[in-house]
Every structure is written in structure tokens, then in C-alpha cells.
Amino acid sequence: MDDLKSLGKKTAYDFSYTPEVLEVFENKHQGNDYWVKFNCPEFTSLCPITGQPDFATIYISYIPDIKMVESKSLKLYLFSFRNHGGFHEDCVNVIMKDLIKVMDPRYIEVWGKFTPRGGISIDPYCNYGRPATRFVSMAEFRLTNHDLSPEKIDNR
């Protein structure tokens, strides 16, 4: 844990997209398949066309292999989208790809539930299963069956 730079120190916020802040540590239970889920209800990005802020809850669920993402670095990373111009769909895919790059998880999914603007909310979902493993079929199944029972939306 001595390699972690952000944890336990005064927080310096970067106001531009900064994937370099993501830090990982060793998974102490590599022999187990298990879920890690982050619920990030204060995600903010900017519309790349209008510059208006977009707000979302981002759900990140993954099955780790050797590396796991450190939560404070993830918070700083997600905060770095605050002034980043990106469509909702782009943001969730970028988040997933950046996490794959630093962790190489067995499986990961990212779901953004954005608050409406103009009367429409957008909830992009993406996932990934490591090639040549059983997690490819899991990713296909979860994508194919995603959101078959959507929640009742009455607060956004």
C-alpha cells in the first residue's frame, strides 16, 4: 500500500480529464471470483455542444483479477470529468476502457444514469469480459438481457 499516492493526503483536484490519477493495488483474493461495486452519485461532465453540466450516478461493477482500483483515486478520476466535454455514452465507455487499462479485470460494467435535460434522461451501459474466458459469455448475456426490467423513474 506504500505505492498509493492519494490516500491519506490532502486532496488536490484536477479540473481536466486525468486518467493518470487512477491507482491500483494487489487483489488479496485472486483465487475467488467476486464483485466490487462502486456507486458514484455525484458524477458531473459537460455537454460537448452546449457546455451545460450533466449530472449522473455512475455504477461501476467489476470482478477483479490481480489488480483492483483504489477508491480515492477513482473519486479523483471521476471528478476530473467535471470540466470534460463528452456525451453520456462516451463518458461511460471512456471510464470502462480506462479501468480496463489499469486493472485488466476479469469482467467490468459501467452504467450511467443521467438526470434529464430537455425532458429526456439517458442511461448508457457498457460491459467487457476478458477474451478467451467464460466472462465473454457473461458479458454477452448481461448486455443482451440488460434493463429488461427497468426501474420506475419518478425522481428525475
Backbone as CSV, one residue per row, in Angstrom:
resi,resn,N_x,N_y,N_z,CA_x,CA_y,CA_z,C_x,C_y,C_z
1,MET,0.808,-1.199,0.000,0.000,0.000,0.000,0.851,1.263,0.000
2,ASP,2.146,1.128,0.143,3.023,2.300,0.128,3.061,2.971,-1.235
3,ASP,2.587,2.278,-2.284,2.597,2.837,-3.629,1.437,3.801,-3.860
4,LEU,0.441,3.807,-2.969,-0.723,4.661,-3.145,-0.361,6.099,-2.791
5,LYS,-0.619,7.006,-3.732,-0.201,8.390,-3.556,-1.300,9.292,-3.000
6,SER,-2.575,8.959,-3.264,-3.667,9.853,-2.911,-4.218,9.619,-1.521
7,LEU,-4.270,8.374,-1.091,-4.930,8.015,0.159,-4.228,8.645,1.358
8,GLY,-4.998,9.332,2.205,-4.461,9.895,3.435,-3.761,11.230,3.285
9,LYS,-3.801,11.816,2.121,-3.148,13.111,1.901,-4.193,14.151,1.535
10,LYS,-3.828,15.416,1.707,-4.728,16.492,1.316,-5.050,16.345,-0.162
11,THR,-6.320,16.493,-0.493,-6.780,16.259,-1.848,-6.524,17.475,-2.729
12,ALA,-5.839,17.236,-3.836,-5.658,18.265,-4.862,-6.519,17.850,-6.050
13,TYR,-7.450,18.698,-6.423,-8.371,18.362,-7.504,-7.855,18.894,-8.830
14,ASP,-7.933,18.046,-9.833,-7.594,18.440,-11.194,-8.913,18.645,-11.921
15,PHE,-9.051,19.761,-12.609,-10.307,20.088,-13.251,-10.348,19.709,-14.725
16,SER,-9.442,18.854,-15.163,-9.494,18.365,-16.537,-9.349,16.853,-16.517
17,TYR,-9.848,16.203,-17.558,-9.831,14.743,-17.653,-8.422,14.226,-17.381
18,THR,-8.291,13.398,-16.345,-6.978,12.965,-15.871,-6.985,11.474,-15.520
19,PRO,-6.844,10.593,-16.510,-6.820,9.158,-16.196,-5.577,8.734,-15.421
20,GLU,-4.535,9.567,-15.440,-3.281,9.229,-14.750,-3.441,9.130,-13.239
21,VAL,-4.525,9.679,-12.683,-4.697,9.629,-11.229,-5.156,8.261,-10.732
22,LEU,-5.614,7.403,-11.646,-6.073,6.073,-11.233,-4.916,5.255,-10.670
23,GLU,-5.137,4.693,-9.488,-4.134,3.866,-8.834,-4.734,2.491,-8.539
24,VAL,-3.878,1.486,-8.536,-4.323,0.125,-8.280,-3.504,-0.489,-7.154
25,PHE,-4.045,-1.551,-6.588,-3.334,-2.327,-5.580,-3.625,-3.800,-5.834
26,GLU,-2.874,-4.660,-5.211,-2.990,-6.101,-5.449,-4.243,-6.669,-4.790
27,ASN,-4.957,-7.483,-5.541,-6.108,-8.217,-5.046,-5.607,-9.360,-4.156
28,LYS,-5.984,-9.362,-2.917,-5.521,-10.391,-1.981,-6.332,-11.685,-2.083
29,HIS,-7.340,-11.708,-2.949,-8.202,-12.896,-3.098,-8.320,-13.285,-4.568
30,GLN,-7.193,-13.410,-5.228,-7.165,-13.686,-6.663,-7.790,-15.028,-7.028
31,GLY,-7.868,-15.957,-6.097,-8.471,-17.256,-6.370,-9.986,-17.246,-6.345
32,ASN,-10.579,-16.140,-5.923,-12.039,-16.032,-5.833,-12.572,-15.134,-6.934
33,ASP,-13.736,-15.491,-7.454,-14.493,-14.567,-8.291,-15.468,-13.854,-7.365
34,TYR,-15.426,-12.534,-7.353,-16.353,-11.759,-6.527,-16.530,-10.382,-7.137
35,TRP,-17.643,-9.763,-6.787,-17.986,-8.447,-7.306,-17.457,-7.338,-6.407
36,VAL,-17.023,-6.263,-7.054,-16.745,-4.992,-6.389,-17.627,-3.976,-7.101
37,LYS,-18.404,-3.231,-6.333,-19.316,-2.268,-6.953,-19.110,-0.889,-6.345
38,PHE,-18.969,0.086,-7.208,-18.892,1.486,-6.797,-20.157,2.194,-7.269
39,ASN,-20.777,2.938,-6.374,-21.929,3.773,-6.702,-21.465,5.218,-6.548
40,CYS,-21.482,5.951,-7.634,-20.914,7.300,-7.663,-22.018,8.292,-8.016
41,PRO,-22.768,8.795,-7.009,-23.958,9.600,-7.285,-23.705,11.070,-7.617
42,GLU,-22.442,11.493,-7.650,-22.163,12.912,-7.872,-21.328,13.156,-9.120
43,PHE,-21.486,12.323,-10.122,-20.716,12.478,-11.356,-21.225,13.683,-12.134
44,THR,-20.287,14.451,-12.664,-20.618,15.623,-13.477,-19.685,15.674,-14.678
45,SER,-20.261,15.961,-15.829,-19.476,16.229,-17.036,-20.151,17.400,-17.750
46,LEU,-19.595,17.787,-18.875,-20.177,18.892,-19.637,-20.647,18.408,-20.997
47,CYS,-21.768,18.932,-21.439,-22.215,18.655,-22.797,-21.186,19.257,-23.754
48,PRO,-20.677,18.457,-24.710,-19.647,18.982,-25.605,-20.163,20.016,-26.605
49,ILE,-21.467,20.119,-26.739,-22.049,21.081,-27.673,-22.426,22.380,-26.969
50,THR,-23.186,22.271,-25.864,-23.700,23.464,-25.196,-22.826,23.941,-24.041
51,GLY,-21.996,23.046,-23.503,-21.194,23.389,-22.340,-21.971,23.320,-21.033
52,GLN,-23.240,22.912,-21.103,-24.049,22.798,-19.894,-23.635,21.563,-19.099
53,PRO,-23.760,21.619,-17.767,-23.381,20.456,-16.961,-24.388,19.322,-17.081
54,ASP,-23.881,18.118,-17.030,-24.699,16.915,-16.991,-24.371,16.202,-15.692
55,PHE,-25.391,15.700,-15.015,-25.227,15.047,-13.732,-25.692,13.604,-13.837
56,ALA,-25.002,12.716,-13.135,-25.367,11.300,-13.207,-24.928,10.566,-11.958
57,THR,-25.525,9.401,-11.795,-24.977,8.390,-10.899,-24.292,7.382,-11.810
58,ILE,-23.040,7.115,-11.533,-22.278,6.128,-12.294,-22.129,4.887,-11.423
59,TYR,-22.509,3.744,-11.978,-22.353,2.459,-11.299,-21.233,1.698,-12.004
60,ILE,-20.229,1.319,-11.243,-19.116,0.544,-11.776,-19.077,-0.769,-11.008
61,SER,-19.233,-1.876,-11.706,-19.164,-3.201,-11.082,-18.112,-3.998,-11.821
62,TYR,-17.248,-4.677,-11.057,-16.230,-5.477,-11.722,-15.857,-6.699,-10.907
63,ILE,-15.309,-7.669,-11.601,-14.743,-8.863,-10.987,-13.238,-8.741,-11.178
64,PRO,-12.508,-8.506,-10.081,-11.070,-8.256,-10.219,-10.289,-9.527,-10.522
65,ASP,-9.088,-9.314,-11.039,-8.135,-10.406,-11.184,-6.965,-10.089,-10.255
66,ILE,-5.878,-9.569,-10.785,-4.686,-9.311,-9.980,-4.731,-7.919,-9.346
67,LYS,-5.272,-6.952,-10.083,-5.272,-5.564,-9.611,-6.685,-5.084,-9.328
68,MET,-6.763,-4.168,-8.362,-8.024,-3.523,-8.010,-7.795,-2.013,-7.992
69,VAL,-8.840,-1.257,-8.301,-8.694,0.193,-8.299,-8.883,0.725,-6.878
70,GLU,-8.049,1.682,-6.510,-8.135,2.325,-5.199,-9.247,3.372,-5.255
71,SER,-10.126,3.376,-4.258,-11.359,4.163,-4.329,-11.142,5.674,-4.349
72,LYS,-10.184,6.198,-3.600,-9.979,7.655,-3.627,-9.442,8.091,-4.988
73,SER,-8.561,7.303,-5.575,-8.068,7.658,-6.904,-9.206,7.597,-7.922
74,LEU,-10.133,6.652,-7.734,-11.305,6.578,-8.621,-12.158,7.832,-8.457
75,LYS,-12.327,8.275,-7.232,-13.097,9.502,-6.984,-12.450,10.693,-7.687
76,LEU,-11.139,10.829,-7.559,-10.433,11.932,-8.210,-10.535,11.832,-9.729
77,TYR,-10.445,10.611,-10.233,-10.586,10.383,-11.677,-11.971,10.810,-12.147
78,LEU,-13.009,10.348,-11.467,-14.368,10.712,-11.876,-14.589,12.214,-11.745
79,PHE,-13.999,12.830,-10.718,-14.098,14.279,-10.552,-13.462,15.006,-11.734
80,SER,-12.440,14.389,-12.341,-11.743,15.052,-13.449,-12.630,15.216,-14.687
81,PHE,-13.780,14.565,-14.707,-14.727,14.745,-15.818,-15.546,16.023,-15.660
82,ARG,-15.405,16.681,-14.533,-16.237,17.840,-14.220,-16.226,18.904,-15.319
83,ASN,-15.087,19.151,-15.920,-14.990,20.137,-16.993,-14.706,19.481,-18.339
84,HIS,-14.944,18.183,-18.408,-14.697,17.422,-19.639,-15.962,17.430,-20.494
85,GLY,-15.808,17.811,-21.734,-16.928,17.774,-22.657,-17.050,16.398,-23.281
86,GLY,-18.099,15.687,-22.939,-18.307,14.358,-23.505,-19.768,13.973,-23.445
87,PHE,-20.247,13.357,-24.518,-21.606,12.830,-24.495,-21.695,11.731,-23.447
88,HIS,-22.882,11.482,-22.940,-23.086,10.495,-21.878,-22.509,9.135,-22.267
89,GLU,-22.819,8.708,-23.486,-22.363,7.400,-23.958,-20.843,7.328,-24.012
90,ASP,-20.220,8.414,-24.418,-18.764,8.462,-24.477,-18.165,8.368,-23.078
91,CYS,-18.741,9.092,-22.130,-18.197,9.094,-20.758,-18.152,7.687,-20.175
92,VAL,-19.253,6.922,-20.273,-19.246,5.592,-19.657,-18.270,4.657,-20.361
93,ASN,-18.138,4.776,-21.677,-17.188,3.923,-22.401,-15.744,4.291,-22.084
94,VAL,-15.457,5.581,-21.958,-14.107,6.018,-21.589,-13.757,5.523,-20.189
95,ILE,-14.699,5.650,-19.257,-14.470,5.176,-17.890,-14.144,3.684,-17.904
96,MET,-14.944,2.907,-18.613,-14.705,1.468,-18.666,-13.339,1.150,-19.274
97,LYS,-13.010,1.773,-20.381,-11.734,1.491,-21.049,-10.537,1.899,-20.191
98,ASP,-10.644,3.030,-19.495,-9.548,3.448,-18.617,-9.357,2.452,-17.471
99,LEU,-10.459,1.952,-16.920,-10.357,0.978,-15.828,-9.818,-0.363,-16.318
100,ILE,-10.193,-0.765,-17.515,-9.628,-1.991,-18.094,-8.122,-1.832,-18.257
101,LYS,-7.709,-0.675,-18.718,-6.284,-0.424,-18.955,-5.455,-0.542,-17.676
102,VAL,-5.954,-0.008,-16.557,-5.148,-0.033,-15.333,-5.317,-1.308,-14.513
103,MET,-6.472,-1.984,-14.641,-6.733,-3.160,-13.799,-6.669,-4.494,-14.526
104,ASP,-7.059,-4.529,-15.796,-7.250,-5.780,-16.530,-8.159,-6.728,-15.744
105,PRO,-9.395,-6.293,-15.462,-10.305,-7.133,-14.676,-10.809,-8.326,-15.484
106,ARG,-11.354,-9.298,-14.780,-11.970,-10.438,-15.456,-13.240,-9.993,-16.167
107,TYR,-13.966,-9.102,-15.510,-15.235,-8.600,-16.043,-15.463,-7.207,-15.473
108,ILE,-16.096,-6.328,-16.269,-16.457,-4.990,-15.772,-17.676,-4.488,-16.529
109,GLU,-18.482,-3.701,-15.822,-19.600,-2.998,-16.463,-19.714,-1.613,-15.843
110,VAL,-20.101,-0.671,-16.673,-20.290,0.711,-16.239,-21.653,1.161,-16.753
111,TRP,-22.431,1.721,-15.838,-23.786,2.162,-16.163,-23.939,3.583,-15.666
112,GLY,-24.279,4.495,-16.560,-24.525,5.881,-16.185,-26.003,6.173,-16.197
113,LYS,-26.502,6.725,-15.098,-27.909,7.132,-15.037,-27.920,8.654,-14.891
114,PHE,-28.090,9.305,-16.015,-28.006,10.762,-16.080,-29.365,11.398,-15.803
115,THR,-29.322,12.542,-15.123,-30.560,13.275,-14.882,-31.002,13.911,-16.194
116,PRO,-32.297,14.129,-16.342,-32.787,14.637,-17.628,-32.431,16.092,-17.875
117,ARG,-32.245,16.350,-19.147,-32.196,17.720,-19.654,-33.105,17.730,-20.860
118,GLY,-33.955,18.719,-20.949,-34.895,18.763,-22.056,-35.931,17.665,-21.987
119,GLY,-36.159,17.129,-20.780,-37.204,16.121,-20.601,-36.787,14.699,-20.916
120,ILE,-35.494,14.465,-21.195,-35.029,13.117,-21.533,-33.841,12.759,-20.656
121,SER,-33.914,11.575,-20.040,-32.744,11.066,-19.329,-32.093,9.995,-20.203
122,ILE,-30.803,9.883,-20.109,-30.043,8.911,-20.903,-29.271,8.033,-19.930
123,ASP,-29.383,6.714,-20.104,-28.756,5.747,-19.202,-27.876,4.772,-19.979
124,PRO,-26.706,5.197,-20.450,-25.847,4.289,-21.222,-25.205,3.214,-20.342
125,TYR,-25.049,2.040,-20.925,-24.479,0.878,-20.242,-23.460,0.243,-21.173
126,CYS,-22.308,-0.145,-20.627,-21.327,-0.887,-21.412,-20.690,-1.937,-20.514
127,ASN,-20.175,-2.987,-21.123,-19.515,-4.015,-20.323,-18.422,-4.700,-21.129
128,TYR,-17.648,-5.538,-20.441,-16.499,-6.212,-21.043,-16.215,-7.478,-20.256
129,GLY,-15.969,-8.554,-20.987,-15.480,-9.791,-20.392,-14.138,-10.120,-21.020
130,ARG,-13.178,-10.499,-20.195,-11.835,-10.778,-20.708,-11.910,-11.848,-21.801
131,PRO,-11.269,-11.581,-22.969,-11.277,-12.530,-24.082,-10.731,-13.901,-23.680
132,ALA,-11.267,-14.924,-24.326,-10.856,-16.314,-24.142,-11.117,-16.823,-22.722
133,THR,-12.110,-16.218,-22.037,-12.525,-16.692,-20.716,-14.040,-16.817,-20.713
134,ARG,-14.556,-17.417,-19.654,-16.017,-17.553,-19.518,-16.706,-16.201,-19.342
135,PHE,-15.923,-15.162,-19.070,-16.509,-13.843,-18.844,-16.976,-13.180,-20.143
136,VAL,-16.539,-13.690,-21.280,-17.044,-13.191,-22.565,-18.528,-13.529,-22.689
137,SER,-18.898,-14.766,-22.394,-20.308,-15.156,-22.489,-21.138,-14.455,-21.411
138,MET,-20.529,-14.214,-20.261,-21.228,-13.461,-19.211,-21.529,-12.046,-19.692
139,ALA,-20.542,-11.404,-20.318,-20.741,-10.048,-20.836,-21.827,-10.023,-21.904
140,GLU,-21.804,-11.008,-22.780,-22.821,-11.085,-23.829,-24.207,-11.269,-23.220
141,PHE,-24.327,-12.163,-22.259,-25.616,-12.401,-21.613,-26.120,-11.146,-20.903
142,ARG,-25.232,-10.509,-20.129,-25.661,-9.328,-19.367,-26.015,-8.163,-20.297
143,LEU,-25.302,-8.021,-21.401,-25.631,-6.961,-22.355,-26.963,-7.252,-23.042
144,THR,-27.144,-8.495,-23.463,-28.374,-8.891,-24.144,-29.589,-8.755,-23.241
145,ASN,-29.423,-9.036,-21.969,-30.540,-9.018,-21.026,-30.582,-7.762,-20.166
146,HIS,-29.752,-6.816,-20.502,-29.667,-5.585,-19.713,-30.981,-4.825,-19.740
147,ASP,-31.387,-4.406,-18.571,-32.525,-3.499,-18.427,-33.841,-4.080,-18.933
148,LEU,-34.016,-5.397,-18.817,-35.295,-5.988,-19.208,-36.408,-5.603,-18.238
149,SER,-36.037,-5.270,-17.024,-36.997,-4.819,-16.020,-36.567,-3.445,-15.511
150,PRO,-36.743,-2.420,-16.321,-36.285,-1.095,-15.903,-36.998,-0.619,-14.639
151,GLU,-36.269,0.149,-13.856,-36.851,0.661,-12.622,-37.864,1.749,-12.921
152,LYS,-38.761,1.963,-11.973,-39.707,3.059,-12.093,-38.934,4.350,-11.868
153,ILE,-39.035,5.273,-12.795,-38.304,6.530,-12.689,-39.298,7.628,-12.332
154,ASP,-39.222,8.090,-11.090,-40.132,9.148,-10.683,-39.417,10.317,-10.012
155,ASN,-38.087,10.252,-9.980,-37.368,11.320,-9.297,-36.366,12.028,-10.211
156,ARG,-36.466,11.807,-11.499,-35.564,12.522,-12.395,-36.189,12.740,-13.747
